[in-house]
Amino acid sequence: SIMLNSITDGLLCCLMGKTTNAVGPLDSVESSNGYSFMEVKPGRILRVRHSAPPHPAPEGAEEPHHQRGTVHCKRRITVYRNGQLVIENLGDAVRSEILHCHSGSKEPNSTVELELSEVAGQAPMQGPAGTPGCATREAAAAPGKRRKRKPKKVITIDCKKQITSCKGTHSDVVLFFIHGVGGSLDIWKEQLDFFAKLGYEVVAPDLAGHGCSSAPQIAAAYTFYALAEDMRAVFKRYAKKRNILIGHSYGVSFCTFLAHEYPDLVHKVIMINGGGPTALEPSLCSIFNMPTCVLHCLSPCLAWSFLKAGFARQGAKEKQLLKEGNAFNVSSFVLRAMMSGQYWPEGDEVYHAELAVPVLLVHGMHDKFVPVEEDQRMAEILLIAFLKVIDEGSHMVMMECPETVNTLLHEFVLWEPETPAGDGQG
């Protein structure tokens, strides 16, 4: 009881405005513990944890890739005026070949028809034991029976991608970790330590208003576009030849944005409890639309609700993780601005269907913020996707089940598809 009170008091202290938004020197040299401060715009300063291996791999030490892992992505996306989305996979990069899903069909081409208004997707099909499951697509109607309708928009994607294994000794690989609303880079502690020890270069920023980044007192500083530009600046500063983006919750949207903007630089994407491929927009009846002073008064309820919804269990260990992870340690003003600034109409299902990068979807089964159906829907829309559900995890699954999550992430980072027969092997 005393421990609960002290932790609650600590959370309340943070929530009531005593945030840790300290700003360091602008041009500070990276400290020995890997933290630095980056000025993305005048007066807008983000804390970044950056760890690079002390001894980069010597030239020529990496395995020659040749044509290994080369996949041909060809798909046609058609949007009809009645809200129907038709995705036709025309090339070699299909789920049954690359991800070895035993769907009973080895057809190289597949078609899926989806209503844009749907929110629940097809249940994912589980792959072999120990491997991530794969969602399968099923056509709503046979192609031959489709009525001739004038499409609203048709997008054709035709590209070749080389998807290779990324080992810690590779000097051209960087892993970026992006947290969500109310979090901080500290929620990634177990993942950052794990991958840094394996020799990977890792980068994790605090979003504006979070952790130790500066917290401007203007709502416009927390729109999706403002935060996305911050992440673009961080990405451009640290990116190398092969970059892997790992996002949690709202942070997943920034990973999607960067993967879309930099298709040649983003190698793989990992989405943890990110939700469905729907355009972001703030909820009109959300509690976060209340005035900041009211949110101040509701801070105890918000902190408790986050603990209840964010973790599968609410024991002393979870409360300590919440405190150590600096999670939900943001002012009421920032929280309100973040929630009301989630407007990104471009990030719809078509936008996600255009991505040709391999994606690992990780979902904590007990997540009360994001239903599993949303991640299943995302797996249907994406071209190359694994979906893995962690039964004992919730929204903060990377803190609750770090060993499981680290193993999954590492396997995906090392994953390399078999090149389809006859493609690039001549």
Residue pairs with C-beta under 8 A, 6 or more apart in sequence:
3 316
3 319
4 316
4 319
7 319
7 320
7 322
7 323
8 300
8 303
8 304
10 323
11 303
11 322
11 323
11 328
11 329
12 299
12 300
12 303
14 20
14 328
14 329
14 330
15 296
15 299
15 302
15 303
15 328
15 329
15 330
15 331
15 332
16 296
16 299
16 332
17 296
17 331
17 332
19 215
19 329
19 330
19 331
19 334
20 211
20 212
20 326
20 329
21 209
21 211
21 212
21 213
21 214
21 215
22 212
23 37
23 45
23 212
23 214
24 36
24 37
24 45
24 47
24 212
25 37
26 37
26 39
26 45
28 36
28 37
29 36
30 36
30 50
34 49
34 50
34 51
35 47
35 48
35 49
35 50
35 212
36 47
36 48
36 50
37 45
37 46
37 47
37 48
38 45
38 46
38 47
38 48
38 205
38 233
38 234
38 237
39 45
40 46
40 229
40 230
40 233
40 234
43 214
43 216
44 208
44 214
44 216
44 221
44 230
45 213
45 214
46 205
46 206
46 207
46 208
46 213
46 214
46 230
46 234
47 185
47 205
47 206
47 211
47 212
47 213
48 185
48 203
48 204
48 205
48 206
48 234
49 185
49 192
49 202
49 203
49 204
49 205
50 201
50 202
50 203
50 238
51 192
51 196
51 201
51 202
52 201
53 168
53 169
53 196
53 199
53 200
53 201
56 171
57 169
57 170
57 171
61 169
62 169
62 170
62 171
62 172
65 162
65 164
67 162
67 419
67 424
67 425
68 162
68 164
68 416
68 419
69 162
69 163
69 164
69 165
69 416
69 417
69 419
70 160
70 161
70 162
70 163
70 419
70 423
70 424
71 92
71 93
71 98
71 160
71 161
71 162
71 163
71 384
71 417
71 419
71 420
71 423
72 91
72 92
72 93
72 159
72 160
72 420
72 423
73 91
73 93
73 157
73 158
73 159
73 160
73 161
73 356
73 383
73 384
74 89
74 90
74 91
74 92
74 93
74 156
74 157
74 158
74 159
75 87
75 88
75 89
75 90
75 91
75 156
75 157
75 353
75 383
76 87
76 88
76 90
76 154
76 155
76 156
76 157
77 85
77 86
77 87
77 88
77 154
77 155
77 156
77 157
77 350
77 353
77 354
78 85
78 86
78 87
78 88
78 151
78 153
78 154
78 155
79 85
79 86
79 116
79 151
79 152
79 153
79 154
79 350
80 86
80 149
80 150
80 151
80 152
81 149
81 150
81 151
81 152
82 149
83 115
83 116
83 117
84 113
84 114
84 115
84 116
85 113
85 114
85 115
85 116
85 349
85 350
85 353
86 111
86 112
86 113
86 114
87 111
87 112
87 113
87 114
87 137
87 353
87 381
88 109
88 110
88 111
89 109
89 110
89 111
89 137
89 383
90 109
91 158
92 108
92 420
92 423
93 161
93 356
93 383
93 384
93 420
94 107
94 108
94 109
94 110
95 101
95 103
95 110
95 134
95 135
95 136
95 137
95 384
95 385
96 103
96 105
96 106
96 107
96 110
97 106
97 108
97 418
97 420
98 384
98 417
98 418
98 420
99 127
99 134
99 384
99 386
99 417
100 127
100 128
101 125
101 127
101 134
101 136
102 125
102 127
102 128
103 125
103 136
110 137
110 139
111 137
111 139
111 143
112 137
112 138
112 139
112 140
112 380
113 139
113 140
113 141
114 140
114 349
114 380
114 381
116 348
116 349
118 377
119 276
119 278
119 373
119 374
119 377
120 373
120 376
120 377
121 135
121 276
121 373
121 374
121 376
121 377
121 378
121 379
121 380
122 135
122 136
122 137
122 138
122 376
122 380
123 135
123 376
124 133
124 134
124 135
124 136
124 376
124 379
124 387
124 389
125 133
125 134
125 135
125 136
126 133
127 133
127 134
131 386
132 360
132 386
132 387
132 388
132 408
132 412
133 386
133 387
133 388
133 389
134 379
134 385
134 386
134 387
135 376
135 379
135 380
135 385
135 387
137 380
153 350
155 350
155 353
155 354
157 354
157 356
159 263
159 356
160 424
161 356
161 357
163 267
163 268
163 358
163 384
163 415
163 416
163 417
164 242
164 267
164 416
165 413
165 414
165 415
165 416
166 173
166 242
166 244
166 267
166 268
166 413
166 414
167 173
167 199
167 414
168 195
168 198
168 199
168 200
169 199
170 242
171 240
172 240
172 241
172 242
173 200
173 201
173 240
173 241
173 242
173 243
173 244
173 267
174 200
174 201
174 202
174 203
174 238
174 239
174 240
174 242
174 243
174 244
175 195
175 200
175 201
175 202
175 203
175 243
175 244
175 246
175 413
176 202
176 203
176 204
176 234
176 235
176 238
176 243
176 244
176 245
176 246
176 255
176 258
177 185
177 188
177 191
177 192
177 202
177 203
177 204
177 246
177 247
177 248
178 204
178 205
178 207
178 231
178 245
178 246
178 247
178 248
178 251
178 252
178 254
178 255
179 185
179 187
179 188
179 204
179 206
179 207
179 210
179 248
179 249
179 251
180 247
180 248
180 249
180 250
180 251
180 252
181 249
181 250
181 335
181 338
181 339
182 210
182 306
182 327
182 328
182 329
182 330
182 335
182 338
183 207
183 210
183 248
183 249
183 251
183 325
183 326
183 327
183 328
184 206
184 210
184 211
184 212
184 325
184 326
184 327
184 329
185 192
185 204
185 205
185 206
185 211
186 211
186 324
186 325
186 326
186 327
187 248
187 325
187 326
187 327
187 396
187 398
187 399
188 204
188 246
188 398
189 324
189 325
190 398
190 399
190 402
190 405
190 406
191 202
191 246
191 398
191 402
191 405
191 406
191 409
192 202
192 204
194 402
194 406
194 410
195 202
195 406
195 409
195 410
196 202
198 410
201 238
201 240
203 234
203 238
205 213
205 230
205 231
205 234
206 212
206 213
207 213
207 227
207 230
207 251
208 214
208 215
208 216
208 221
208 222
208 226
208 227
208 230
209 215
209 216
209 221
209 222
209 330
209 331
209 334
209 337
209 338
210 326
210 329
210 330
210 334
211 326
211 329
215 330
215 331
215 334
217 333
219 336
219 337
219 340
219 341
220 226
221 337
222 334
222 337
222 338
222 341
223 341
223 343
224 253
224 280
224 341
224 342
224 343
224 344
225 344
226 341
227 254
227 341
228 253
228 254
228 257
228 344
231 254
231 257
231 258
232 257
232 258
232 261
235 243
235 258
235 262
239 262
239 265
241 265
242 265
242 267
243 262
243 265
243 266
243 267
244 266
244 267
244 268
244 269
244 270
244 413
245 255
245 258
245 259
245 266
245 268
245 269
245 270
246 255
246 269
246 270
246 272
246 409
247 253
247 254
247 255
247 256
247 269
247 270
247 271
247 272
247 274
248 272
248 273
248 274
248 398
249 272
249 273
249 274
249 275
249 369
249 370
249 395
250 338
250 342
251 274
252 271
252 272
252 273
252 274
252 275
253 274
253 280
253 344
253 347
255 269
255 270
255 271
255 274
256 269
256 271
256 347
256 351
256 352
256 355
257 344
257 347
258 266
259 266
259 269
259 355
259 357
260 351
260 354
260 355
263 356
263 357
266 357
267 357
268 357
268 358
268 359
268 360
268 412
268 413
269 355
269 357
269 358
269 359
269 360
270 359
270 360
270 362
270 409
270 412
271 359
271 360
271 361
271 362
271 375
271 378
272 362
272 363
272 397
272 398
272 405
273 362
273 363
273 364
273 367
273 369
273 370
273 375
273 395
273 397
274 361
274 370
274 375
274 378
275 370
275 374
275 375
275 378
276 373
276 374
276 375
276 377
276 378
277 347
277 348
277 349
277 351
277 352
277 353
277 377
277 378
277 381
277 382
278 347
278 348
278 349
279 344
279 345
279 346
279 347
279 348
279 351
280 342
280 343
280 344
280 345
280 347
281 342
281 343
281 344
281 345
282 288
282 289
282 339
282 340
282 341
282 342
282 343
283 289
283 339
286 339
286 340
287 295
287 298
287 302
288 295
288 335
288 336
288 339
288 340
289 336
289 339
289 340
290 298
290 336
292 332
292 333
292 336
295 302
295 332
295 335
295 336
296 332
299 332
302 328
302 335
303 328
306 322
306 327
306 328
307 314
307 318
307 319
307 322
308 314
308 368
309 367
309 368
309 369
309 394
309 395
310 322
310 327
310 368
310 369
310 394
310 395
310 396
311 318
311 321
311 322
311 394
311 395
311 396
311 399
311 400
312 364
312 366
312 392
312 393
312 394
312 400
313 400
318 400
321 327
321 396
321 399
321 400
322 328
322 396
325 396
325 399
327 396
327 399
330 338
349 381
352 378
352 381
352 382
353 381
353 382
353 383
355 382
355 383
356 383
356 384
357 384
358 384
358 385
358 386
358 412
358 415
358 417
359 378
359 382
359 384
359 385
359 386
360 385
360 386
360 388
360 408
360 409
360 412
361 375
361 378
361 379
361 385
361 386
361 387
361 388
362 388
362 390
362 397
362 398
362 405
362 408
362 409
363 370
363 372
363 375
363 387
363 388
363 389
363 390
363 393
363 397
364 389
364 390
364 393
364 394
364 395
364 396
364 397
364 400
364 401
365 372
365 389
365 390
365 391
365 392
365 393
365 394
366 392
366 393
366 394
367 393
367 394
367 395
367 397
368 394
368 395
369 395
370 395
372 389
375 387
375 389
376 387
378 385
378 387
379 385
379 386
379 387
384 417
386 412
388 408
390 397
390 401
390 404
390 405
390 408
392 400
392 401
392 404
393 400
393 401
393 404
393 405
394 400
397 405
398 405
419 425
